[in-house]
Amino acid sequence: MRTRLLRFIRRISPPIIGLALLVTIGTILFSYLENISLFDAFYWTIVVVSTVGFGDITPHTFGGKLLFMFLVIFGLAFFGYFLSLITSIVAEEKLSKILYGYLLPDGGKKYKEHAVILGWSVLTRYIVQELKANGVRYLIVVDDESLGKKLRMDGYNSVVGNIEDPRFMDSIGLANARAVIVSSMDVSSTIINVLRVRRFSKDVPIIVLSTDPELNGVISEAGATYIVNGYDIIGRLMANYVFEPDAAYVATDLLSKGNLDLVEAKVGEGFTGYSIGDIKARGLKSDIILIRRGDEYIVNPKDDFKLNSGDRVVLIGISDELEADMKLLEA
C-alpha cells in the first residue's frame, strides 16, 4: 500500500505543481491588471483554467486579455493532462485489482492439493519446473503488482496479494494446500514468512531453504516443517563430480523428473499384510528402498518385509514404470 501511494504521488506531482503555479501566477497578475481582490482573481483563474467559463468576471484591460489567452492555452493543456492522468491511474488500479488481486489464476478455480510458492527468486523457476513435471499444481504469491504482471505474461501461475491478510490467504486455498514453499534466499525473510503462514495454518507443511545452518533451529522453531540445506547439498554434489561423476549424475537425475527417478507413495488398505515380494509378483517393477512407518524408517527392506496400510514407501526406478507402480501401491 505504501509503495502504491508513493508511486501515485510521483505520477501526479508534476501536473499538480504545474497547475498550482499557473493558478498562482494567474491570480496575482489578474488581481494586479484588473484591480480586483485576490479572491475574485483566484475564482476567475480557476474558472478559466478549468474551461468552465461562467463569464461573470471578464478582463477589460489589454494585459488582462493577454493573460486570459495565456491561461486558456496553457490551462487547458495542464488541466486536460491532469484529468487524463487521474483517469488512467484509476483505470489501471481497478484493472490491476481485478486481474491480480481478487481473481485467481486458472479462472478462479478452487485450489486444493496445490503448492503455494511465496515470493520469486532464482530458485522459483526450477521449483515450478519440477512441480509441473510431476503434475503438481502451483501458485506463486508475490506482493508487487508489476512483478505479478510480468510473471503472468511469462506464463507463470501467479497472484498478487498480502499474506498477512487472512481473507487473501483463504482465497488462495492455503488451508487446503499440499505444502507451502518459501522461495527466499534471505534467512530473515524466510523466518518472517514462516511465522506469517503459521499464524494462518498450524498444519500445512512449510518447506524452506537454509543458507546458514546455525539458524536452522530458529527456522524450525518458527514453524518450518522441512529445511533444505542448500549450500550443503550443492557443495557435496559439486565435489562428487570430481571423484565420482557418474554417481553425481545419478544423484542429480534422481531429483528430477525423467529417466531414473525417486517417488513416494502411500500403501493402500488392499496390501495390508502383503510382503514386498508378494507385491512384486503382482507387477511391481520398481524397488522399494525406504519405508516410513510412523516415526520409524526402514532402509532397504527385504522382499519378505510385510507392509501395513498407511506406510509411506520410497521407490526408485524408471519414471514411466514408477507412475504405474504408484497407482498399484495406492489402489
C-alpha positions in Angstrom: 0.0 0.0 0.0 2.8 2.4 0.9 4.6 1.6 -2.4 1.4 2.3 -4.4 0.8 5.6 -2.6 4.4 6.8 -3.3 4.1 5.7 -7.0 0.7 7.6 -7.2 2.2 10.7 -5.7 5.2 10.7 -8.0 3.0 10.4 -11.1 0.5 13.2 -10.2 3.1 15.6 -8.7 4.3 17.2 -12.0 0.8 18.2 -13.3 -0.3 19.3 -9.8 2.8 21.5 -9.4 2.2 23.0 -12.9 -1.4 23.7 -12.2 -0.6 25.3 -8.8 2.0 27.6 -10.4 -0.4 28.5 -13.2 -3.2 29.4 -10.8 -0.9 31.3 -8.5 0.5 33.4 -11.4 -2.9 33.9 -12.9 -4.4 35.0 -9.6 -1.7 37.6 -8.8 -1.4 39.0 -12.3 -5.2 39.3 -12.9 -5.7 40.9 -9.5 -3.0 43.5 -10.4 -4.0 44.1 -14.0 -7.8 44.3 -13.4 -7.6 45.9 -9.9 -9.8 43.3 -8.2 -9.5 41.3 -5.0 -7.2 38.3 -4.8 -10.3 36.1 -4.0 -12.1 37.2 -7.2 -8.9 36.9 -9.2 -8.4 33.3 -7.8 -12.1 32.5 -8.6 -11.7 33.8 -12.2 -8.4 31.9 -12.8 -10.0 28.6 -11.6 -13.0 29.2 -13.9 -10.7 29.9 -16.9 -8.2 27.1 -16.3 -11.0 24.5 -15.8 -12.6 25.8 -19.1 -15.9 26.3 -17.3 -16.1 30.0 -18.3 -19.1 31.5 -16.5 -18.4 34.9 -17.9 -19.4 36.8 -14.7 -15.9 38.2 -14.4 -14.2 39.3 -17.6 -11.0 41.1 -18.4 -11.2 44.7 -19.5 -7.6 45.7 -19.8 -5.1 44.8 -22.6 -2.9 42.9 -20.1 -5.9 41.1 -18.7 -7.0 39.9 -22.1 -3.4 38.7 -22.8 -3.4 36.8 -19.5 -6.8 35.3 -20.4 -5.5 33.9 -23.7 -2.3 32.6 -21.9 -4.4 30.8 -19.2 -6.8 29.3 -21.8 -4.0 27.8 -23.9 -1.8 26.5 -21.1 -4.5 25.9 -18.6 -6.4 23.7 -21.0 -3.2 21.7 -21.6 -2.3 21.2 -17.9 -5.9 20.6 -16.8 -6.6 18.1 -19.6 -3.3 16.3 -18.9 -4.1 16.1 -15.1 -7.6 14.7 -15.7 -6.4 12.1 -18.2 -3.6 11.0 -15.8 -6.0 10.6 -12.9 -8.4 8.6 -15.1 -5.6 6.4 -16.4 -4.3 5.7 -12.8 -7.8 4.8 -11.6 -8.4 2.6 -14.5 -5.0 0.8 -14.0 -5.7 0.3 -10.3 -9.1 -1.2 -11.0 -7.8 -3.5 -13.7 -4.9 -4.5 -11.5 -7.1 -5.4 -8.6 -9.4 -7.4 -10.9 -6.6 -9.3 -12.6 -4.0 -9.6 -9.8 -5.7 -9.0 -6.5 -9.1 -10.7 -6.5 -9.5 -13.2 -9.3 -7.2 -16.2 -9.0 -5.4 -17.8 -12.0 -7.0 -20.7 -13.9 -10.3 -18.8 -14.0 -10.6 -18.6 -10.2 -11.0 -22.4 -9.7 -10.9 -23.6 -6.1 -7.4 -24.6 -5.2 -6.8 -27.9 -3.4 -3.7 -30.1 -3.0 -1.6 -27.4 -4.7 1.8 -26.0 -3.8 1.8 -22.3 -2.7 5.2 -20.6 -3.5 5.8 -17.5 -1.6 8.0 -15.0 -3.5 10.1 -15.1 -6.6 13.8 -15.8 -6.6 16.4 -17.6 -8.7 15.0 -20.8 -7.2 11.4 -20.4 -8.1 11.8 -21.2 -11.8 13.4 -24.6 -11.0 10.8 -25.3 -8.3 8.0 -24.7 -10.8 9.6 -26.9 -13.5 9.8 -29.8 -11.1 6.3 -29.3 -9.8 4.9 -29.2 -13.3 6.9 -32.3 -14.4 5.3 -34.2 -11.5 1.8 -33.0 -12.2 1.5 -30.8 -9.0 -0.5 -27.6 -9.4 1.2 -24.5 -8.0 0.5 -20.8 -7.2 3.2 -18.2 -6.9 2.3 -15.4 -4.5 4.1 -12.0 -4.8 3.3 -8.6 -3.3 4.4 -6.5 -6.2 1.9 -5.8 -9.0 4.5 -5.2 -11.7 6.2 -8.4 -10.9 2.9 -10.2 -10.8 2.0 -8.9 -14.3 5.4 -9.9 -15.7 5.1 -13.5 -14.3 1.6 -13.8 -15.7 2.8 -12.6 -19.1 5.7 -15.2 -18.9 3.1 -17.9 -18.3 3.5 -18.5 -14.6 0.5 -19.1 -12.4 0.8 -16.2 -10.1 -1.3 -13.9 -8.0 -0.6 -10.6 -6.1 -1.6 -10.3 -2.5 -0.7 -9.7 1.1 -0.1 -12.9 3.1 -0.8 -11.0 6.3 -4.5 -10.7 5.2 -6.5 -13.8 6.3 -9.0 -13.2 3.6 -6.4 -13.4 0.9 -4.8 -16.5 2.4 -8.2 -18.1 2.4 -8.9 -17.1 -1.2 -5.7 -18.9 -2.4 -6.8 -22.1 -0.5 -3.8 -22.2 1.8 -5.7 -24.3 4.3 -6.1 -27.0 1.5 -2.6 -26.6 0.1 -0.3 -29.6 -0.2 2.6 -27.5 1.0 4.0 -24.0 1.2 7.4 -23.3 -0.3 9.2 -20.2 0.9 11.2 -19.2 -2.1 13.6 -16.8 -0.5 17.4 -16.7 -0.3 17.3 -14.4 2.8 17.1 -16.0 6.2 15.2 -13.2 7.9 12.6 -13.0 5.1 12.3 -16.8 5.3 11.6 -16.7 9.1 9.1 -13.9 8.8 7.2 -15.7 6.0 7.1 -18.9 8.0 5.7 -17.1 11.0 3.0 -15.5 8.8 1.9 -18.8 7.3 1.9 -20.5 10.7 -0.3 -17.7 12.1 -2.9 -18.7 9.5 -2.4 -22.5 9.5 -0.8 -24.8 12.0 -0.8 -27.9 9.9 0.3 -27.1 6.3 3.8 -28.3 5.6 6.3 -25.5 5.1 9.5 -26.1 3.0 12.3 -23.6 3.3 15.9 -23.1 2.1 18.6 -22.7 4.7 21.8 -20.9 3.8 23.0 -20.7 7.4 22.9 -24.0 9.3 23.4 -22.1 12.6 20.0 -20.6 12.2 18.2 -23.9 11.4 17.0 -24.1 15.0 15.4 -20.7 14.7 13.8 -21.5 11.4 12.4 -24.8 12.9 11.0 -23.0 16.0 9.3 -20.5 13.7 7.3 -23.4 12.2 9.2 -24.8 9.2 8.5 -28.4 8.5 11.3 -29.2 6.1 14.6 -27.3 6.0 16.7 -27.8 2.9 20.4 -27.1 3.5 21.0 -25.7 0.0 24.7 -24.9 0.1 25.5 -28.2 1.8 23.7 -30.2 -0.9 25.1 -28.2 -3.8 28.6 -28.3 -2.4 28.6 -32.0 -1.8 27.2 -32.7 -5.3 29.8 -30.5 -6.9 32.6 -32.2 -5.0 31.2 -35.6 -6.0 31.6 -34.7 -9.7 35.4 -34.5 -9.0 35.9 -38.1 -7.9 32.7 -40.0 -8.8 31.0 -38.0 -11.6 28.7 -40.9 -12.6 27.3 -41.2 -9.1 26.8 -37.4 -9.0 25.0 -37.6 -12.4 22.6 -40.3 -11.0 22.0 -38.2 -7.8 21.1 -35.2 -10.0 18.9 -37.4 -12.2 17.1 -38.9 -9.2 16.0 -35.4 -8.1 14.4 -34.5 -11.5 11.6 -35.9 -13.5 12.7 -38.3 -16.3 14.9 -41.3 -16.7 15.9 -42.7 -13.3 13.6 -41.2 -10.6 12.6 -41.3 -6.9 8.9 -41.2 -5.9 7.0 -41.5 -2.7 3.7 -43.5 -2.4 1.3 -44.4 0.4 0.4 -48.1 0.7 -3.3 -48.7 0.3 -5.5 -50.9 2.5 -5.6 -53.7 0.0 -1.9 -54.5 0.6 -2.0 -54.8 4.4 -0.1 -57.9 5.4 1.4 -58.4 2.0 5.2 -58.7 1.6 7.2 -56.7 -0.8 7.8 -60.0 -2.7 4.0 -60.5 -3.0 3.6 -57.1 -4.5 6.4 -57.7 -7.0 4.6 -60.8 -8.0 1.5 -58.6 -8.7 3.5 -56.4 -11.1 5.7 -54.0 -9.0 8.7 -53.2 -11.2 10.5 -50.6 -9.1 12.5 -51.2 -6.0 11.4 -50.1 -2.5 14.4 -48.5 -0.9 12.8 -47.0 2.2 9.7 -47.4 4.3 8.4 -44.9 6.9 6.0 -46.4 9.4 5.1 -43.7 11.9 8.4 -42.3 13.2 10.4 -45.3 12.2 12.4 -45.5 9.0 13.3 -48.9 7.4 16.1 -48.6 4.9 16.5 -51.2 2.0 13.8 -53.6 3.3 14.0 -57.3 2.1 11.4 -59.0 -0.1 9.8 -60.8 2.9 9.1 -57.5 4.8 5.3 -57.1 5.3 3.6 -53.8 4.6 0.8 -52.1 6.5 -1.9 -49.8 5.3 -0.6 -46.2 5.5 3.1 -47.0 5.2 5.0 -44.4 3.2 7.4 -46.0 0.7 10.1 -44.5 -1.4 10.5 -46.2 -4.8 13.4 -46.0 -7.2 13.1 -46.9 -10.9 12.4 -45.7 -14.4 9.9 -42.7 -14.5 7.3 -44.3 -16.7 7.3 -47.5 -14.6 7.1 -45.6 -11.4 3.8 -44.0 -12.3 2.2 -47.4 -12.7 3.8 -48.7 -9.5 2.5 -45.8 -7.5 -1.1 -46.5 -8.8 -0.6 -50.1 -7.9 0.5 -49.4 -4.3 -2.1 -46.8 -3.6 -5.0 -48.7 -5.1 
